[in-house]
Structure formats: structure tokens, C-alpha cells
Amino acid sequence: MPQVAAQTKIWMDGEFVDTNKASISVFDHGLLYGDGCFEGIRVYNGRILKLHSHIVRMFESAASLRLEPGYTIDEIEEAIRETVAINDRQDGYIRVVFTRGKGSLGLNPFLCPKPSIFIIAEKIKLYPDEMYEDGMSIVVAKRPRLPIECLDPQIKSLNYLNNILAKIEAIDAGVLEALMLNTDGEVAECTGDNIFIIKDGKISTPYTEAGILKGITRQFVINTIAPALGYTVEERSISLDEVKDADEIFLTGTAAEIIGVSHIGHDAIGSGKVGSITKKLIQEFQQQVSTDAPED
């Protein structure tokens, strides 16, 4: 008898269900209006990288939305661990989602009596292996980031349309990522990753005032990975000219980890390959997460 592959078990509102039974109501405001928040988290050798930091940020997003999940931070962390264990996911990607829940067709979020929460633990491969070796090409999006005053980027909401439209620009240009500027013309972030530049051995990254998500992997690089190699990272306003003139560029994100940028459009960055400092950062990151990934 041929073996049937086991289905991924999804944690939904306190119960595990098979993927083919995991469903959200068409009246859920997460679907209808992007009303909700999420986190993406990585598992390395059975350890969940920065689990607590991710879930604290998620509860902060929910509080900004005035969305009460009905669970504590500890309970969600335990549900994540259970989801990883039941799927035997030693290495992979976790997606945690809080939606507003089922309600009316109107916008009023407080007519949704109960939120919906689900957790997925799966495999992920965001970019091809060769891009980590040779670097990736990106473009500068014509579409700017939404101003902080319109939608605070620290809320990791289910509404990613601003990023998706910029991502479409990248795909139309034949690449996988686009750099977004804010409405003042400052460098902000890419559609799914934070950006760092290196010039004369100094590492810089856009400050949060530029309208960026304060990425967990970004902070891991700033607080842990770069200092382990003797580098400090300056958070500041960065212009597009500075990015194009950089010796090295790299991106960070939960799914992307750390990846070097070789070109912006047709213009090579530095040698047009992954730079030496970026390679050291990648090696240090991989060593730390493979041996004893911090879960704080």
C-alpha cells in the first residue's frame, strides 16, 4: 500500500485541524478588510528564534487595533510550541494570525464578537540558493511607503497592499524585491525586508522615523550579530544616493534571514557580488541560529 503523506496540522482557535479542514468565514473581517495582525517566525533545530519578541510585538499590534485575542502571551507561545511539535517541524517557518473574526459587512470592528486565531508551521524558501551566494538584484519602487500618520508600520497588519503593489513593480522588472522610499524621499525598507548599507566599513540602516517595521531579524543583527563581529550599526536617515553609492547592501527578514544585494536596477553595488562584511554577518547568523537560537 502506498503511504499517504500526513497533512500539516493547523492550530485554529484552540484545536488542531488538517489543512483541508482549516477555514475562515467569508464574513471574517480579516478577509473582508485586512483587519488583523500576524507574525512570521523561524524554527532552527527545534528552537524558535526570538519567539517571545515576536509574540510581544504581535500583542502590541493587536492592542493598537484594539483587538482582544482572548489568550495570553504565554498561551500563544505554548500553542506555537505544540504546533511545531505535532508537525515535527525541526526547521521551518511559523505564521501566527489574529483576525478580527466574523462580523457584519460593515466596517465596525466591534460588531465582531470573537476573533479567530490560527497557527501554521511549514517549510519555506523565499529566495533561490544562488542569490545567497551571488547576491540579489532589486529595483527602486515608484510607489512610496504609506506615511506613519496614515498607518503605523509597527502594526504588522493583515493589510499588505502597499507592499504588494511595490512587489508587483519588482516582479514586472524581473526581480524579486523592491526598495521603497517614504513620501519625503528617504530610504525606508523593501517590500518584505529591512535594508542595511555598508560604506567604508560602517554599517547603517534606516531609523524607524523613516516609516519602517522594526524587524525582529533587523534588531537581532543590530544587537547581537554585528556586535559579535566587532561592528556597530547606526540607525539614521539614509538617502537613495547613499544606497546606490554603498560598498555593500544586505537585507534582513524572518524568511529572508540575511541576503546580500548585488545590483539596484542595472547599477552594480560595490563589486556586484556579496560583500566581505555581509558574508561574515551571514556566517555569524547561521552559526548562532544553528547552534543555540535565542528564543527570548
C-alpha positions in Angstrom: 0.0 0.0 0.0 1.4 3.4 -0.9 1.9 5.7 2.1 -0.2 8.9 2.3 1.7 11.9 3.4 0.5 13.3 6.7 -1.3 16.6 6.4 0.0 19.6 8.2 -1.9 20.3 11.4 -3.1 23.8 11.8 -3.9 25.2 15.3 -7.2 27.0 15.0 -8.9 28.6 18.0 -7.6 26.1 20.4 -7.9 22.9 18.3 -5.7 21.1 15.7 -7.3 20.5 12.3 -6.0 19.2 9.0 -5.1 21.7 6.3 -8.1 20.6 4.2 -10.4 21.5 7.1 -8.8 24.7 8.1 -11.1 27.5 7.0 -12.1 31.1 7.8 -15.6 32.5 7.4 -16.2 34.7 4.3 -17.6 37.2 6.8 -14.3 37.4 8.8 -13.1 41.0 8.8 -9.5 39.8 8.4 -10.6 38.7 4.9 -13.0 41.4 4.2 -10.9 44.4 5.4 -7.5 43.2 6.3 -8.4 43.7 10.0 -6.0 41.7 12.0 -2.3 41.2 12.5 0.3 38.5 12.0 3.9 37.3 12.8 6.3 35.2 10.8 8.8 33.2 13.0 11.6 30.8 12.2 12.4 27.4 13.7 16.1 26.2 13.7 17.0 22.8 15.1 13.7 22.8 17.0 14.4 26.2 18.6 12.1 29.0 17.8 14.1 32.1 17.1 13.1 35.2 19.1 9.7 33.6 19.9 9.0 35.9 22.8 10.0 39.0 21.0 7.7 38.1 18.1 4.7 37.4 20.3 5.2 40.5 22.4 5.2 42.5 19.1 2.1 40.7 17.9 0.2 41.6 21.1 1.3 45.2 20.7 -0.1 45.2 17.1 -3.3 43.7 18.5 -3.5 46.4 21.2 -3.1 49.1 18.6 -6.0 47.6 16.7 -8.0 47.2 19.9 -8.2 43.5 19.1 -8.5 41.2 22.1 -7.2 37.8 21.2 -8.6 36.0 24.2 -5.3 34.4 25.0 -2.3 35.4 27.0 1.2 35.7 25.5 2.2 32.6 27.4 -0.7 30.6 26.0 0.0 31.7 22.4 3.7 30.7 22.9 2.7 27.3 24.2 0.3 26.8 21.2 3.1 27.6 18.9 5.4 25.1 20.5 2.6 22.5 20.3 2.1 23.3 16.6 5.8 22.8 15.9 5.9 19.6 17.9 2.8 18.0 16.3 4.1 18.7 12.8 7.7 17.6 13.8 9.0 20.8 12.3 12.6 21.0 13.4 13.4 23.6 10.8 10.8 25.8 9.1 8.5 28.8 9.3 5.6 29.6 11.6 2.8 32.0 10.7 0.6 33.2 13.6 -2.5 35.2 12.6 -5.1 37.1 14.7 -8.1 38.1 12.7 -11.0 40.3 13.9 -13.3 37.5 13.4 -16.7 37.0 11.8 -19.0 40.1 11.7 -21.3 42.1 9.5 -20.5 43.6 6.1 -19.9 47.0 7.7 -16.6 48.3 8.9 -17.4 48.4 12.6 -14.9 46.1 14.2 -16.8 45.9 17.5 -19.6 44.1 15.9 -17.3 41.1 15.5 -17.9 39.2 18.8 -15.0 36.8 18.7 -11.6 36.9 17.0 -10.1 34.0 15.1 -6.6 32.8 15.7 -4.6 30.3 13.7 -1.0 29.0 13.7 0.8 27.3 10.7 4.1 25.6 10.9 5.5 24.8 7.5 8.6 24.8 5.3 9.7 28.0 3.5 12.2 29.0 0.8 11.9 32.7 0.0 14.8 33.1 -2.4 16.9 30.7 -4.5 20.2 29.4 -3.0 22.3 31.1 -5.7 21.1 34.5 -4.6 22.7 34.0 -1.2 25.9 33.2 -2.9 25.9 35.8 -5.7 23.6 38.5 -4.3 20.2 39.6 -5.5 19.1 42.4 -7.8 16.4 44.8 -6.6 14.7 47.9 -8.0 13.5 51.1 -6.5 9.7 51.1 -6.4 7.9 54.1 -7.8 5.2 53.6 -5.1 6.2 55.2 -1.7 5.6 53.7 1.7 2.5 54.8 3.5 3.2 57.7 5.9 3.3 56.8 9.6 0.5 59.2 10.2 -1.7 57.1 7.8 -0.8 53.6 9.0 1.8 53.0 11.7 4.2 50.4 10.2 4.8 49.0 13.7 1.4 47.4 13.4 2.1 44.2 11.4 -1.4 44.2 9.9 -3.0 41.8 7.5 -3.3 44.7 5.0 -0.1 44.5 3.0 -1.4 46.0 -0.2 1.1 48.9 -0.1 3.9 46.3 -0.1 2.2 44.1 -2.6 1.8 46.8 -5.2 5.5 47.6 -4.9 6.3 43.9 -5.1 4.4 43.8 -8.4 6.8 46.5 -9.7 9.7 44.3 -8.7 8.3 41.2 -10.5 7.4 43.3 -13.6 11.1 44.3 -13.6 12.2 40.7 -13.5 13.5 40.8 -9.8 12.1 39.6 -6.5 12.4 42.7 -4.3 11.9 46.4 -4.4 13.2 49.2 -2.3 10.6 51.6 -1.0 11.1 55.3 -0.2 8.9 57.3 2.1 7.0 60.3 1.0 9.9 62.5 2.0 12.2 60.6 -0.4 14.1 58.9 2.4 15.0 55.2 2.1 12.5 53.1 4.2 12.6 49.4 3.6 11.9 46.7 1.0 8.5 45.1 0.4 9.3 42.3 2.9 12.7 43.0 4.3 14.7 45.7 6.1 17.7 47.2 4.4 21.3 47.9 5.6 24.1 49.6 3.8 27.9 49.4 4.4 30.3 52.2 3.4 33.9 52.3 4.4 33.4 49.5 6.9 30.5 51.3 8.7 27.0 49.7 8.8 23.9 51.9 8.7 20.1 51.2 8.5 17.1 53.5 8.2 15.7 54.7 11.5 12.2 53.9 12.5 11.1 57.5 11.8 11.5 56.7 8.1 8.4 54.6 8.3 9.7 51.1 8.7 8.7 48.0 10.5 11.1 47.4 13.4 12.0 44.0 12.2 13.0 41.3 14.7 15.8 40.0 12.5 16.9 43.6 12.0 17.2 44.0 15.7 19.0 40.7 16.1 21.6 41.9 13.6 21.9 45.3 15.4 22.0 43.9 18.9 23.7 40.6 18.5 25.1 39.6 15.1 27.0 42.8 14.2 28.5 43.3 17.7 29.7 39.7 17.8 32.0 40.7 14.8 33.0 44.0 16.3 30.6 46.2 14.3 28.1 48.7 15.5 25.1 49.7 13.4 23.9 53.3 13.1 20.2 53.9 12.7 19.7 57.2 10.7 18.1 58.9 7.7 19.5 57.4 4.5 19.2 58.8 1.0 18.8 56.9 -2.2 22.1 58.3 -3.4 23.8 56.8 -0.3 22.3 53.4 -1.1 23.5 53.5 -4.7 27.0 54.6 -3.5 27.3 51.9 -0.9 30.1 49.4 -0.9 27.7 46.6 0.3 24.0 46.2 0.8 22.2 43.5 2.6 18.6 42.8 3.5 17.2 41.1 6.6 13.9 39.4 7.4 12.5 36.4 9.2 12.0 34.5 5.9 15.0 36.0 4.1 17.4 35.8 7.0 20.4 37.9 5.7 20.9 38.2 2.0 23.3 40.5 0.0 22.2 42.8 -2.8 24.4 42.8 -5.9 22.5 45.4 -8.1 19.9 48.1 -7.9 18.4 48.1 -11.4 21.3 48.0 -13.8 23.8 49.5 -11.3 26.2 47.2 -9.5 26.7 47.6 -5.8 30.4 47.5 -5.0 31.9 44.6 -6.9 28.5 43.4 -8.0 28.8 40.4 -5.6 28.0 39.8 -2.0 30.5 41.9 0.0 33.0 40.5 2.5 31.4 42.1 5.6 28.0 40.8 4.5 29.4 37.3 4.1 30.8 37.5 7.7 27.4 38.6 9.0 25.7 35.7 7.2 28.1 33.2 8.6 27.7 34.5 12.1 23.9 34.5 11.8 23.9 30.9 10.6 26.3 29.8 13.3 24.2 31.4 16.0 20.8 30.1 14.9 22.1 26.6 14.1 23.8 26.0 17.5 21.5 27.7 20.0 18.9 30.1 18.5 17.8 32.5 21.2 14.1 32.3 22.0 13.8 35.5 24.1 
